[in-house]
Amino acid sequence: MIRSRFLRTSVLTLSAFVALSCTDSPTAPTPIKPAAAGQDALLGGLLGGLLQTVTQVVQFVGDATGLSVRAVAWNSAYVHESHTVSATISPWGGTLTIPESDFTMTFPMGAVSQPTLITVTSDPNYVAYKMQPQGIKFAHPVVVTQRLRKTAVYGQPLTGSLFGAYVSDDLLDLSGIIHALEIELSTTIFQSGSSTLPEMETWTINHFSRYMLASG
C-alpha cells in the first residue's frame, strides 16, 4: 500500500514551505525582494497560528514509476472549466495564481537565471496542472500551494495521504488508477482544531511539466 512508502511526521512548518501563499494575489507575478525570507517566515508563523497547523509530510520519491495513485477531483462548488495564467518570472522570483482553482505557485529568488515566461493551465475535472515551458529545471525548488475548499476531499476526514505527483503529459484520462512518475515533497495542512480535515496542500517541484494533487 502506498502509505507504507512515505514518511509521516507532525511538524509546525517546513522551511521549504515558508512561501505558503497567505494572499490571494493577482495573476501577474509578484516580485520577491531579498528581504522576503524573513517576511515569509513570519507569514508562515501567522498561518500556523491561524490554522493551528498540524501537518503530514510525504517525502520525495524520485522514481515513483509503478506507484498507484488517484487524482483528486474538483467538487460540485467548482466551475469545471480550464483556466490559464501566464507571466514572466525574473531571477528575483515571483508568484503566479489561478484564483478560480485556489492555486498559487511561488518562485524563490534564483529559481530561474533569466526572465522566463511561465504558463500554467488547470484541468477542468481534476486538481491537475500543465506547466510550461516543458523540461525547464529550477535552481531552487518552486512551491505549489493548493487550497482544498473546491476539491472532493474538503470537509471529509482524511484517511490516507495527499501529495503532489508528477505524471505523464501523454496521460489523457486522469480517472481511476494512475501510475505516478514522481512523488514530490508534500505537506498537508489541516483545518483549525482538527487533525483529520485537510485545508491546504503544498508541494515543491524542481522541473516542469505536469502535476496533480493525488491521494494514496
Backbone as JSON Lines, residues from 0, in Angstrom:
{"i":0,"aa":"M","n":[0.85,-1.19,0.0],"ca":[0.0,0.0,0.0],"c":[0.88,1.23,0.0]}
{"i":1,"aa":"I","n":[0.44,2.29,-0.72],"ca":[1.32,3.43,-0.91],"c":[1.66,4.13,0.39]}
{"i":2,"aa":"R","n":[0.78,4.07,1.38],"ca":[1.03,4.78,2.63],"c":[2.3,4.3,3.31]}
{"i":3,"aa":"S","n":[2.6,3.03,3.18],"ca":[3.76,2.48,3.85],"c":[5.07,2.95,3.26]}
{"i":4,"aa":"R","n":[5.05,3.6,2.09],"ca":[6.27,4.01,1.42],"c":[6.63,5.45,1.74]}
{"i":5,"aa":"F","n":[5.82,6.1,2.56],"ca":[6.06,7.5,2.83],"c":[6.38,7.73,4.3]}
{"i":6,"aa":"L","n":[7.18,8.78,4.54],"ca":[7.5,9.2,5.88],"c":[6.45,10.19,6.35]}
{"i":7,"aa":"R","n":[5.87,9.94,7.54],"ca":[4.9,10.89,8.11],"c":[5.43,11.38,9.45]}
{"i":8,"aa":"T","n":[5.17,12.63,9.71],"ca":[5.53,13.2,11.0],"c":[4.68,14.42,11.23]}
{"i":9,"aa":"S","n":[4.59,14.88,12.47],"ca":[3.86,16.1,12.79],"c":[4.87,17.21,13.01]}
{"i":10,"aa":"V","n":[4.71,18.31,12.28],"ca":[5.61,19.44,12.4],"c":[4.79,20.71,12.34]}
{"i":11,"aa":"L","n":[5.35,21.83,12.79],"ca":[4.65,23.1,12.72],"c":[4.72,23.65,11.31]}
{"i":12,"aa":"T","n":[5.92,23.59,10.72],"ca":[6.1,24.05,9.35],"c":[7.41,23.54,8.86]}
{"i":13,"aa":"L","n":[7.68,23.67,7.56],"ca":[8.93,23.27,6.95],"c":[9.53,24.5,6.28]}
{"i":14,"aa":"S","n":[10.86,24.59,6.31],"ca":[11.5,25.73,5.66],"c":[11.22,25.74,4.17]}
{"i":15,"aa":"A","n":[11.01,24.57,3.6],"ca":[10.71,24.5,2.16],"c":[9.37,25.09,1.83]}
{"i":16,"aa":"F","n":[8.5,25.26,2.87],"ca":[7.13,25.71,2.61],"c":[6.82,27.03,3.27]}
{"i":17,"aa":"V","n":[7.83,27.85,3.56],"ca":[7.53,29.13,4.17],"c":[6.84,30.09,3.22]}
{"i":18,"aa":"A","n":[6.8,29.75,1.93],"ca":[6.13,30.6,0.96],"c":[4.7,30.18,0.75]}
{"i":19,"aa":"L","n":[4.01,29.73,1.78],"ca":[2.69,29.12,1.69],"c":[1.6,30.11,1.29]}
{"i":20,"aa":"S","n":[1.72,30.97,0.38],"ca":[0.64,31.79,-0.17],"c":[-0.44,32.17,0.81]}
{"i":21,"aa":"C","n":[-0.2,33.18,1.6],"ca":[-1.22,33.66,2.53],"c":[-2.1,34.73,1.88]}
{"i":22,"aa":"T","n":[-1.83,35.06,0.62],"ca":[-2.61,36.09,-0.04],"c":[-3.23,35.55,-1.3]}
{"i":23,"aa":"D","n":[-4.31,36.16,-1.72],"ca":[-4.92,35.86,-3.0],"c":[-4.42,36.89,-3.99]}
{"i":24,"aa":"S","n":[-3.21,36.73,-4.47],"ca":[-2.58,37.72,-5.32],"c":[-3.11,37.63,-6.73]}
{"i":25,"aa":"P","n":[-2.97,38.7,-7.53],"ca":[-3.42,38.66,-8.91],"c":[-2.55,37.74,-9.72]}
{"i":26,"aa":"T","n":[-2.96,37.51,-10.97],"ca":[-2.24,36.56,-11.81],"c":[-0.89,37.08,-12.26]}
{"i":27,"aa":"A","n":[-0.67,38.38,-12.2],"ca":[0.64,38.91,-12.55],"c":[1.66,38.51,-11.5]}
{"i":28,"aa":"P","n":[2.94,38.32,-11.91],"ca":[3.94,37.87,-10.95],"c":[4.21,38.94,-9.91]}
{"i":29,"aa":"T","n":[4.41,38.53,-8.68],"ca":[4.74,39.43,-7.59],"c":[6.22,39.3,-7.29]}
{"i":30,"aa":"P","n":[7.02,40.36,-7.49],"ca":[8.46,40.24,-7.26],"c":[8.76,39.89,-5.82]}
{"i":31,"aa":"I","n":[9.82,39.1,-5.62],"ca":[10.28,38.75,-4.29],"c":[11.58,39.48,-4.04]}
{"i":32,"aa":"K","n":[11.62,40.33,-3.05],"ca":[12.81,41.1,-2.74],"c":[13.71,40.31,-1.81]}
{"i":33,"aa":"P","n":[15.0,40.71,-1.72],"ca":[15.92,39.96,-0.87],"c":[15.49,39.85,0.57]}
{"i":34,"aa":"A","n":[14.71,40.81,1.08],"ca":[14.28,40.77,2.48],"c":[13.12,39.84,2.71]}
{"i":35,"aa":"A","n":[12.63,39.2,1.64],"ca":[11.4,38.43,1.75],"c":[11.54,37.18,2.6]}
{"i":36,"aa":"A","n":[12.75,36.7,2.81],"ca":[12.92,35.47,3.58],"c":[12.35,35.61,4.98]}
{"i":37,"aa":"G","n":[12.68,36.71,5.66],"ca":[12.15,36.94,6.99],"c":[10.65,37.15,6.97]}
{"i":38,"aa":"Q","n":[10.17,37.85,5.94],"ca":[8.73,38.08,5.83],"c":[8.0,36.77,5.61]}
{"i":39,"aa":"D","n":[8.55,35.9,4.77],"ca":[7.91,34.61,4.53],"c":[7.86,33.77,5.79]}
{"i":40,"aa":"A","n":[8.93,33.82,6.58],"ca":[8.95,33.07,7.83],"c":[7.87,33.58,8.77]}
{"i":41,"aa":"L","n":[7.7,34.91,8.8],"ca":[6.66,35.5,9.64],"c":[5.28,35.07,9.16]}
{"i":42,"aa":"L","n":[5.06,35.14,7.82],"ca":[3.77,34.73,7.28],"c":[3.49,33.27,7.57]}
{"i":43,"aa":"G","n":[4.54,32.43,7.47],"ca":[4.36,31.03,7.78],"c":[3.96,30.83,9.22]}
{"i":44,"aa":"G","n":[4.56,31.62,10.13],"ca":[4.19,31.53,11.54],"c":[2.77,31.97,11.79]}
{"i":45,"aa":"L","n":[2.37,33.05,11.1],"ca":[0.99,33.52,11.25],"c":[0.01,32.49,10.75]}
{"i":46,"aa":"L","n":[0.33,31.88,9.61],"ca":[-0.54,30.85,9.07],"c":[-0.68,29.7,10.03]}
{"i":47,"aa":"G","n":[0.44,29.3,10.62],"ca":[0.39,28.22,11.59],"c":[-0.49,28.56,12.77]}
{"i":48,"aa":"G","n":[-0.41,29.82,13.24],"ca":[-1.23,30.22,14.36],"c":[-2.7,30.25,14.01]}
{"i":49,"aa":"L","n":[-3.01,30.73,12.79],"ca":[-4.41,30.82,12.39],"c":[-5.04,29.45,12.22]}
{"i":50,"aa":"L","n":[-4.3,28.53,11.65],"ca":[-4.87,27.22,11.36],"c":[-4.58,26.19,12.44]}
{"i":51,"aa":"Q","n":[-3.82,26.6,13.48],"ca":[-3.36,25.64,14.48],"c":[-2.76,24.43,13.74]}
{"i":52,"aa":"T","n":[-1.76,24.74,12.94],"ca":[-1.29,23.83,11.92],"c":[-0.85,22.48,12.46]}
{"i":53,"aa":"V","n":[-1.42,21.45,11.88],"ca":[-0.92,20.08,12.04],"c":[-0.64,19.59,10.64]}
{"i":54,"aa":"T","n":[0.54,19.08,10.38],"ca":[0.86,18.68,9.02],"c":[1.27,17.24,8.93]}
{"i":55,"aa":"Q","n":[0.97,16.65,7.78],"ca":[1.5,15.36,7.4],"c":[2.53,15.63,6.33]}
{"i":56,"aa":"V","n":[3.67,15.0,6.42],"ca":[4.73,15.21,5.45],"c":[4.93,13.93,4.65]}
{"i":57,"aa":"V","n":[4.92,14.05,3.35],"ca":[5.21,12.93,2.47],"c":[6.54,13.22,1.8]}
{"i":58,"aa":"Q","n":[7.49,12.33,1.93],"ca":[8.82,12.6,1.42],"c":[8.89,12.44,-0.09]}
{"i":59,"aa":"F","n":[9.92,13.04,-0.67],"ca":[10.15,12.96,-2.1],"c":[10.5,11.53,-2.5]}
{"i":60,"aa":"V","n":[9.87,11.04,-3.56],"ca":[10.18,9.73,-4.13],"c":[10.58,9.97,-5.57]}
{"i":61,"aa":"G","n":[11.88,9.98,-5.85],"ca":[12.39,10.37,-7.15],"c":[11.94,9.49,-8.29]}
{"i":62,"aa":"D","n":[11.86,8.19,-8.06],"ca":[11.39,7.28,-9.1],"c":[10.18,6.55,-8.56]}
{"i":63,"aa":"A","n":[9.01,7.12,-8.84],"ca":[7.76,6.55,-8.32],"c":[7.05,5.71,-9.37]}
{"i":64,"aa":"T","n":[7.74,5.37,-10.45],"ca":[7.12,4.6,-11.51],"c":[6.5,3.32,-10.96]}
{"i":65,"aa":"G","n":[5.24,3.14,-11.24],"ca":[4.56,1.95,-10.76],"c":[3.74,2.17,-9.51]}
{"i":66,"aa":"L","n":[3.98,3.26,-8.81],"ca":[3.17,3.56,-7.63],"c":[1.75,3.94,-8.08]}
{"i":67,"aa":"S","n":[0.78,3.33,-7.49],"ca":[-0.61,3.55,-7.89],"c":[-1.24,4.64,-7.05]}
{"i":68,"aa":"V","n":[-1.73,5.68,-7.7],"ca":[-2.35,6.81,-7.01],"c":[-3.65,7.17,-7.73]}
{"i":69,"aa":"R","n":[-4.4,8.07,-7.12],"ca":[-5.63,8.58,-7.73],"c":[-5.58,10.1,-7.74]}
{"i":70,"aa":"A","n":[-6.04,10.68,-8.83],"ca":[-6.14,12.13,-8.91],"c":[-7.31,12.6,-8.07]}
{"i":71,"aa":"V","n":[-7.13,13.7,-7.35],"ca":[-8.2,14.29,-6.57],"c":[-9.07,15.13,-7.51]}
{"i":72,"aa":"A","n":[-10.37,14.94,-7.45],"ca":[-11.3,15.64,-8.34],"c":[-11.74,16.96,-7.71]}
{"i":73,"aa":"W","n":[-12.22,17.87,-8.54],"ca":[-12.89,19.06,-8.05],"c":[-14.27,18.68,-7.52]}
{"i":74,"aa":"N","n":[-14.81,19.45,-6.6],"ca":[-16.14,19.15,-6.08],"c":[-17.21,19.94,-6.83]}
{"i":75,"aa":"S","n":[-18.44,19.84,-6.38],"ca":[-19.56,20.46,-7.09],"c":[-19.54,21.98,-7.02]}
{"i":76,"aa":"A","n":[-18.74,22.55,-6.09],"ca":[-18.65,24.0,-5.98],"c":[-17.74,24.6,-7.06]}
{"i":77,"aa":"Y","n":[-17.02,23.76,-7.76],"ca":[-16.06,24.22,-8.76],"c":[-16.71,24.3,-10.14]}
{"i":78,"aa":"V","n":[-16.46,25.38,-10.84],"ca":[-16.91,25.51,-12.22],"c":[-15.92,24.73,-13.09]}
{"i":79,"aa":"H","n":[-16.39,23.68,-13.71],"ca":[-15.5,22.76,-14.41],"c":[-15.05,23.32,-15.76]}
{"i":80,"aa":"E","n":[-14.13,24.26,-15.66],"ca":[-13.54,24.87,-16.83],"c":[-12.03,24.9,-16.66]}
{"i":81,"aa":"S","n":[-11.33,24.95,-17.76],"ca":[-9.87,25.07,-17.73],"c":[-9.49,26.55,-17.63]}
{"i":82,"aa":"H","n":[-8.49,26.85,-16.78],"ca":[-8.03,28.22,-16.6],"c":[-6.53,28.28,-16.83]}
{"i":83,"aa":"T","n":[-6.07,29.38,-17.44],"ca":[-4.66,29.54,-17.75],"c":[-4.14,30.86,-17.22]}
{"i":84,"aa":"V","n":[-2.94,30.82,-16.65],"ca":[-2.24,32.03,-16.25],"c":[-0.86,31.99,-16.88]}
{"i":85,"aa":"S","n":[-0.38,33.15,-17.32],"ca":[0.92,33.23,-17.96],"c":[1.57,34.55,-17.58]}
{"i":86,"aa":"A","n":[2.85,34.49,-17.2],"ca":[3.57,35.7,-16.82],"c":[5.06,35.41,-16.86]}
{"i":87,"aa":"T","n":[5.84,36.47,-16.94],"ca":[7.29,36.34,-16.97],"c":[7.83,36.43,-15.55]}
{"i":88,"aa":"I","n":[8.59,35.4,-15.15],"ca":[9.22,35.36,-13.83],"c":[10.69,35.75,-13.99]}
{"i":89,"aa":"S","n":[11.14,36.66,-13.17],"ca":[12.53,37.14,-13.23],"c":[13.39,36.39,-12.23]}
{"i":90,"aa":"P","n":[14.71,36.55,-12.3],"ca":[15.59,35.94,-11.29],"c":[15.28,36.38,-9.87]}
{"i":91,"aa":"W","n":[14.56,37.48,-9.69],"ca":[14.18,37.92,-8.36],"c":[13.05,37.06,-7.78]}
{"i":92,"aa":"G","n":[12.43,36.25,-8.62],"ca":[11.32,35.41,-8.16],"c":[9.98,36.03,-8.49]}
{"i":93,"aa":"G","n":[8.93,35.41,-8.0],"ca":[7.59,35.92,-8.25],"c":[6.54,34.88,-7.94]}
{"i":94,"aa":"T","n":[5.28,35.24,-8.22],"ca":[4.15,34.37,-7.88],"c":[3.14,34.35,-9.02]}
{"i":95,"aa":"L","n":[2.64,33.16,-9.33],"ca":[1.54,33.01,-10.27],"c":[0.35,32.44,-9.52]}
{"i":96,"aa":"T","n":[-0.85,32.9,-9.84],"ca":[-2.04,32.36,-9.2],"c":[-3.13,32.08,-10.22]}
{"i":97,"aa":"I","n":[-3.94,31.07,-9.92],"ca":[-5.19,30.83,-10.63],"c":[-6.28,30.91,-9.56]}
{"i":98,"aa":"P","n":[-6.87,32.06,-9.34],"ca":[-7.84,32.23,-8.25],"c":[-9.01,31.27,-8.33]}
{"i":99,"aa":"E","n":[-9.48,30.97,-9.55],"ca":[-10.62,30.08,-9.71],"c":[-10.34,28.68,-9.17]}
{"i":100,"aa":"S","n":[-9.06,28.3,-9.18],"ca":[-8.65,26.96,-8.73],"c":[-7.98,26.98,-7.37]}
{"i":101,"aa":"D","n":[-7.91,28.15,-6.72],"ca":[-7.23,28.28,-5.42],"c":[-5.79,27.79,-5.51]}
{"i":102,"aa":"F","n":[-5.15,28.1,-6.61],"ca":[-3.8,27.62,-6.9],"c":[-2.8,28.77,-6.86]}
{"i":103,"aa":"T","n":[-1.66,28.54,-6.22],"ca":[-0.58,29.52,-6.2],"c":[0.75,28.81,-6.42]}
{"i":104,"aa":"M","n":[1.59,29.4,-7.24],"ca":[2.94,28.88,-7.45],"c":[3.94,29.99,-7.14]}
{"i":105,"aa":"T","n":[4.85,29.74,-6.21],"ca":[5.8,30.74,-5.75],"c":[7.21,30.37,-6.18]}
{"i":106,"aa":"F","n":[7.87,31.29,-6.87],"ca":[9.23,31.11,-7.36],"c":[10.18,31.88,-6.45]}
{"i":107,"aa":"P","n":[11.1,31.2,-5.77],"ca":[12.03,31.92,-4.91],"c":[13.08,32.65,-5.75]}
{"i":108,"aa":"M","n":[13.78,33.57,-5.14],"ca":[14.85,34.28,-5.83],"c":[15.9,33.27,-6.3]}
{"i":109,"aa":"G","n":[16.27,33.38,-7.55],"ca":[17.3,32.49,-8.1],"c":[16.77,31.2,-8.7]}
{"i":110,"aa":"A","n":[15.45,31.0,-8.69],"ca":[14.89,29.79,-9.28],"c":[15.17,29.74,-10.78]}
{"i":111,"aa":"V","n":[15.09,30.89,-11.44],"ca":[15.44,31.0,-12.85],"c":[16.59,31.99,-12.99]}
{"i":112,"aa":"S","n":[17.41,31.78,-13.99],"ca":[18.6,32.63,-14.17],"c":[18.35,33.82,-15.07]}
{"i":113,"aa":"Q","n":[17.23,33.82,-15.78],"ca":[16.87,34.91,-16.67],"c":[15.36,35.02,-16.74]}
{"i":114,"aa":"P","n":[14.82,36.15,-17.17],"ca":[13.37,36.28,-17.28],"c":[12.79,35.14,-18.12]}
{"i":115,"aa":"T","n":[11.8,34.47,-17.55],"ca":[11.25,33.26,-18.17],"c":[9.73,33.32,-18.19]}
{"i":116,"aa":"L","n":[9.15,33.09,-19.36],"ca":[7.7,33.07,-19.47],"c":[7.18,31.73,-18.95]}
{"i":117,"aa":"I","n":[6.35,31.78,-17.91],"ca":[5.78,30.59,-17.29],"c":[4.28,30.57,-17.56]}
{"i":118,"aa":"T","n":[3.78,29.42,-17.97],"ca":[2.35,29.25,-18.23],"c":[1.83,28.03,-17.48]}
{"i":119,"aa":"V","n":[0.72,28.21,-16.79],"ca":[0.1,27.11,-16.04],"c":[-1.36,27.02,-16.46]}
{"i":120,"aa":"T","n":[-1.81,25.81,-16.78],"ca":[-3.2,25.58,-17.19],"c":[-3.82,24.51,-16.32]}
{"i":121,"aa":"S","n":[-4.98,24.78,-15.78],"ca":[-5.65,23.84,-14.89],"c":[-6.49,22.85,-15.68]}
{"i":122,"aa":"D","n":[-6.68,21.67,-15.09],"ca":[-7.57,20.66,-15.67],"c":[-9.0,20.97,-15.23]}
{"i":123,"aa":"P","n":[-9.99,20.8,-16.09],"ca":[-11.36,21.14,-15.71],"c":[-12.02,20.18,-14.74]}
{"i":124,"aa":"N","n":[-11.52,18.96,-14.63],"ca":[-12.18,17.95,-13.81],"c":[-11.38,17.48,-12.6]}
{"i":125,"aa":"Y","n":[-10.08,17.61,-12.67],"ca":[-9.22,17.14,-11.58],"c":[-8.25,18.24,-11.16]}
{"i":126,"aa":"V","n":[-7.73,18.11,-9.95],"ca":[-6.79,19.1,-9.42],"c":[-5.43,18.79,-10.02]}
{"i":127,"aa":"A","n":[-5.29,19.19,-11.28],"ca":[-4.09,18.89,-12.06],"c":[-3.74,20.09,-12.93]}
{"i":128,"aa":"Y","n":[-2.45,20.23,-13.23],"ca":[-1.98,21.41,-13.95],"c":[-0.9,21.06,-14.96]}
{"i":129,"aa":"K","n":[-1.03,21.62,-16.14],"ca":[0.01,21.55,-17.16],"c":[0.86,22.81,-17.03]}
{"i":130,"aa":"M","n":[2.19,22.61,-16.91],"ca":[3.09,23.73,-16.67],"c":[4.12,23.81,-17.79]}
{"i":131,"aa":"Q","n":[4.35,25.0,-18.28],"ca":[5.29,25.21,-19.38],"c":[6.22,26.38,-19.07]}
{"i":132,"aa":"P","n":[7.44,26.38,-19.63],"ca":[7.93,25.53,-20.71],"c":[8.3,24.12,-20.23]}
{"i":133,"aa":"Q","n":[7.91,23.15,-21.01],"ca":[8.18,21.76,-20.68],"c":[9.68,21.52,-20.64]}
{"i":134,"aa":"G","n":[10.1,20.78,-19.6],"ca":[11.5,20.4,-19.48],"c":[12.36,21.38,-18.71]}
{"i":135,"aa":"I","n":[11.83,22.55,-18.35],"ca":[12.64,23.51,-17.62],"c":[12.97,22.98,-16.22]}
{"i":136,"aa":"K","n":[14.19,23.26,-15.75],"ca":[14.62,22.87,-14.42],"c":[14.94,24.13,-13.62]}
{"i":137,"aa":"F","n":[14.67,24.07,-12.32],"ca":[14.84,25.25,-11.47],"c":[16.03,25.06,-10.53]}
{"i":138,"aa":"A","n":[16.77,26.15,-10.33],"ca":[17.93,26.1,-9.45],"c":[17.53,25.98,-7.99]}
{"i":139,"aa":"H","n":[16.34,26.45,-7.65],"ca":[15.8,26.33,-6.3],"c":[14.36,25.84,-6.42]}
{"i":140,"aa":"P","n":[13.89,25.01,-5.48],"ca":[12.54,24.45,-5.59],"c":[11.46,25.52,-5.65]}
{"i":141,"aa":"V","n":[10.5,25.29,-6.51],"ca":[9.31,26.13,-6.62],"c":[8.23,25.52,-5.74]}
{"i":142,"aa":"V","n":[7.46,26.36,-5.07],"ca":[6.45,25.89,-4.12],"c":[5.05,26.06,-4.7]}
{"i":143,"aa":"V","n":[4.31,24.98,-4.73],"ca":[2.9,25.0,-5.14],"c":[2.03,24.97,-3.89]}
{"i":144,"aa":"T","n":[1.05,25.84,-3.84],"ca":[0.08,25.86,-2.74],"c":[-1.31,25.65,-3.33]}
{"i":145,"aa":"Q","n":[-1.99,24.63,-2.85],"ca":[-3.32,24.29,-3.33],"c":[-4.31,24.3,-2.18]}
{"i":146,"aa":"R","n":[-5.18,25.29,-2.14],"ca":[-6.25,25.27,-1.15],"c":[-7.3,24.25,-1.58]}
{"i":147,"aa":"L","n":[-7.96,23.64,-0.63],"ca":[-8.76,22.45,-0.91],"c":[-10.26,22.66,-0.87]}
{"i":148,"aa":"R","n":[-10.72,23.87,-0.66],"ca":[-12.15,24.1,-0.44],"c":[-13.01,23.72,-1.65]}
{"i":149,"aa":"K","n":[-12.44,23.69,-2.85],"ca":[-13.19,23.33,-4.06],"c":[-12.87,21.92,-4.54]}
{"i":150,"aa":"T","n":[-12.25,21.11,-3.68],"ca":[-11.87,19.76,-4.07],"c":[-12.75,18.72,-3.38]}
{"i":151,"aa":"A","n":[-12.72,17.51,-3.9],"ca":[-13.57,16.44,-3.38],"c":[-13.16,15.98,-1.98]}
{"i":152,"aa":"V","n":[-11.97,16.33,-1.53],"ca":[-11.52,15.88,-0.2],"c":[-11.89,16.87,0.89]}
{"i":153,"aa":"Y","n":[-12.39,18.03,0.52],"ca":[-12.67,19.06,1.52],"c":[-13.88,18.68,2.37]}
{"i":154,"aa":"G","n":[-13.77,18.91,3.68],"ca":[-14.87,18.65,4.6],"c":[-15.02,17.2,5.0]}
{"i":155,"aa":"Q","n":[-14.09,16.34,4.56],"ca":[-14.14,14.93,4.91],"c":[-12.86,14.53,5.63]}
{"i":156,"aa":"P","n":[-12.95,13.68,6.64],"ca":[-11.74,13.23,7.33],"c":[-10.79,12.54,6.35]}
{"i":157,"aa":"L","n":[-9.53,12.91,6.44],"ca":[-8.52,12.34,5.55],"c":[-8.05,11.01,6.13]}
{"i":158,"aa":"T","n":[-8.25,9.94,5.39],"ca":[-7.89,8.61,5.87],"c":[-6.58,8.1,5.27]}
{"i":159,"aa":"G","n":[-6.14,8.71,4.18],"ca":[-4.88,8.31,3.56],"c":[-3.91,9.46,3.51]}
{"i":160,"aa":"S","n":[-3.24,9.64,2.38],"ca":[-2.28,10.71,2.19],"c":[-2.66,11.57,1.0]}
{"i":161,"aa":"L","n":[-2.29,12.85,1.08],"ca":[-2.37,13.74,-0.06],"c":[-0.95,14.16,-0.41]}
{"i":162,"aa":"F","n":[-0.69,14.35,-1.7],"ca":[0.65,14.74,-2.11],"c":[0.64,15.2,-3.56]}
{"i":163,"aa":"G","n":[1.66,15.95,-3.93],"ca":[1.83,16.33,-5.31],"c":[2.51,15.22,-6.08]}
{"i":164,"aa":"A","n":[1.99,14.9,-7.25],"ca":[2.55,13.82,-8.07],"c":[2.84,14.32,-9.47]}
{"i":165,"aa":"Y","n":[3.98,13.91,-9.98],"ca":[4.37,14.22,-11.35],"c":[3.88,13.1,-12.24]}
{"i":166,"aa":"V","n":[3.13,13.42,-13.29],"ca":[2.54,12.41,-14.16],"c":[2.85,12.71,-15.62]}
{"i":167,"aa":"S","n":[2.66,11.74,-16.45],"ca":[2.99,11.86,-17.87],"c":[2.09,12.87,-18.57]}
{"i":168,"aa":"D","n":[2.69,13.64,-19.48],"ca":[1.92,14.58,-20.29],"c":[0.97,13.85,-21.23]}
{"i":169,"aa":"D","n":[1.31,12.62,-21.56],"ca":[0.51,11.86,-22.52],"c":[-0.73,11.21,-21.9]}
{"i":170,"aa":"L","n":[-0.83,11.3,-20.57],"ca":[-1.95,10.67,-19.88],"c":[-3.2,11.53,-20.06]}
{"i":171,"aa":"L","n":[-4.12,11.08,-20.88],"ca":[-5.3,11.87,-21.2],"c":[-6.43,11.68,-20.21]}
{"i":172,"aa":"D","n":[-6.51,10.51,-19.59],"ca":[-7.59,10.19,-18.66],"c":[-7.04,10.12,-17.24]}
{"i":173,"aa":"L","n":[-7.48,11.05,-16.4],"ca":[-6.99,11.09,-15.01],"c":[-7.91,10.35,-14.05]}
{"i":174,"aa":"S","n":[-8.92,9.72,-14.55],"ca":[-9.81,8.95,-13.68],"c":[-9.19,7.58,-13.4]}
{"i":175,"aa":"G","n":[-9.61,6.97,-12.31],"ca":[-9.12,5.64,-11.98],"c":[-7.71,5.64,-11.43]}
{"i":176,"aa":"I","n":[-7.05,4.49,-11.53],"ca":[-5.69,4.32,-11.02],"c":[-4.68,4.93,-11.99]}
{"i":177,"aa":"I","n":[-3.75,5.7,-11.44],"ca":[-2.72,6.36,-12.24],"c":[-1.35,5.94,-11.72]}
{"i":178,"aa":"H","n":[-0.42,5.7,-12.62],"ca":[0.94,5.36,-12.24],"c":[1.78,6.64,-12.23]}
{"i":179,"aa":"A","n":[2.18,7.06,-11.05],"ca":[2.95,8.29,-10.91],"c":[4.39,8.09,-11.38]}
{"i":180,"aa":"L","n":[4.98,9.15,-11.89],"ca":[6.39,9.12,-12.27],"c":[7.28,9.61,-11.13]}
{"i":181,"aa":"E","n":[6.69,10.45,-10.27],"ca":[7.47,11.05,-9.18],"c":[6.51,11.56,-8.12]}
{"i":182,"aa":"I","n":[6.84,11.37,-6.86],"ca":[6.09,11.93,-5.74],"c":[6.93,13.05,-5.15]}
{"i":183,"aa":"E","n":[6.33,14.22,-4.99],"ca":[7.07,15.4,-4.52],"c":[7.0,15.54,-2.99]}
{"i":184,"aa":"L","n":[7.97,16.24,-2.44],"ca":[7.96,16.56,-1.02],"c":[6.72,17.41,-0.75]}
{"i":185,"aa":"S","n":[5.79,16.88,0.05],"ca":[4.47,17.49,0.2],"c":[4.1,17.64,1.66]}
{"i":186,"aa":"T","n":[3.26,18.64,1.93],"ca":[2.78,18.89,3.28],"c":[1.27,19.14,3.25]}
{"i":187,"aa":"T","n":[0.55,18.46,4.13],"ca":[-0.88,18.68,4.28],"c":[-1.12,19.54,5.51]}
{"i":188,"aa":"I","n":[-1.88,20.6,5.37],"ca":[-2.23,21.48,6.48],"c":[-3.72,21.3,6.76]}
{"i":189,"aa":"F","n":[-4.05,21.08,8.02],"ca":[-5.41,20.77,8.41],"c":[-6.15,21.99,8.94]}
{"i":190,"aa":"Q","n":[-7.47,21.89,8.97],"ca":[-8.3,22.97,9.45],"c":[-8.07,23.21,10.94]}
{"i":191,"aa":"S","n":[-8.38,24.42,11.36],"ca":[-8.2,24.8,12.75],"c":[-8.94,23.85,13.69]}
{"i":192,"aa":"G","n":[-8.22,23.34,14.66],"ca":[-8.83,22.47,15.65],"c":[-9.03,21.05,15.21]}
{"i":193,"aa":"S","n":[-8.53,20.68,14.03],"ca":[-8.73,19.32,13.51],"c":[-7.41,18.73,13.07]}
{"i":194,"aa":"S","n":[-7.29,17.43,13.24],"ca":[-6.12,16.71,12.73],"c":[-6.51,15.78,11.59]}
{"i":195,"aa":"T","n":[-7.74,15.88,11.12],"ca":[-8.21,14.99,10.05],"c":[-8.83,15.71,8.87]}
{"i":196,"aa":"L","n":[-9.26,16.97,9.04],"ca":[-9.93,17.7,7.95],"c":[-8.91,18.58,7.22]}
{"i":197,"aa":"P","n":[-8.54,18.21,6.0],"ca":[-7.5,18.96,5.29],"c":[-7.99,20.31,4.78]}
{"i":198,"aa":"E","n":[-7.11,21.3,4.88],"ca":[-7.43,22.66,4.44],"c":[-6.59,23.07,3.23]}
{"i":199,"aa":"M","n":[-5.35,22.61,3.17],"ca":[-4.42,23.08,2.16],"c":[-3.34,22.03,1.93]}
{"i":200,"aa":"E","n":[-2.82,21.99,0.72],"ca":[-1.69,21.11,0.4],"c":[-0.62,21.94,-0.28]}
{"i":201,"aa":"T","n":[0.64,21.7,0.09],"ca":[1.74,22.35,-0.6],"c":[2.74,21.28,-1.02]}
{"i":202,"aa":"W","n":[3.41,21.54,-2.11],"ca":[4.5,20.65,-2.52],"c":[5.53,21.44,-3.31]}
{"i":203,"aa":"T","n":[6.74,20.91,-3.37],"ca":[7.81,21.56,-4.11],"c":[8.04,20.83,-5.42]}
{"i":204,"aa":"I","n":[8.45,21.59,-6.43],"ca":[8.79,20.99,-7.71],"c":[10.12,21.58,-8.19]}
{"i":205,"aa":"N","n":[10.86,20.78,-8.92],"ca":[12.16,21.19,-9.43],"c":[12.21,21.28,-10.95]}
{"i":206,"aa":"H","n":[11.15,20.83,-11.6],"ca":[11.1,20.87,-13.06],"c":[9.64,20.82,-13.51]}
{"i":207,"aa":"F","n":[9.4,21.13,-14.76],"ca":[8.06,21.05,-15.33],"c":[7.98,19.78,-16.17]}
{"i":208,"aa":"S","n":[6.71,19.08,-16.27],"ca":[5.65,19.92,-16.75],"c":[4.26,19.61,-16.22]}
{"i":209,"aa":"R","n":[3.89,18.39,-15.79],"ca":[2.5,18.13,-15.41],"c":[2.42,17.53,-14.01]}
{"i":210,"aa":"Y","n":[1.63,18.19,-13.15],"ca":[1.5,17.75,-11.77],"c":[0.03,17.7,-11.39]}
{"i":211,"aa":"M","n":[-0.26,16.87,-10.4],"ca":[-1.63,16.79,-9.91],"c":[-1.61,16.56,-8.4]}
{"i":212,"aa":"L","n":[-2.71,16.89,-7.76],"ca":[-2.92,16.54,-6.37],"c":[-3.42,15.11,-6.34]}
{"i":213,"aa":"A","n":[-2.71,14.25,-5.63],"ca":[-3.03,12.82,-5.64],"c":[-3.34,12.35,-4.24]}
{"i":214,"aa":"S","n":[-4.03,11.24,-4.17],"ca":[-4.3,10.56,-2.89],"c":[-3.84,9.11,-3.0]}
{"i":215,"aa":"G","n":[-3.44,8.57,-1.85],"ca":[-2.97,7.19,-1.88],"c":[-3.02,6.56,-0.5]}
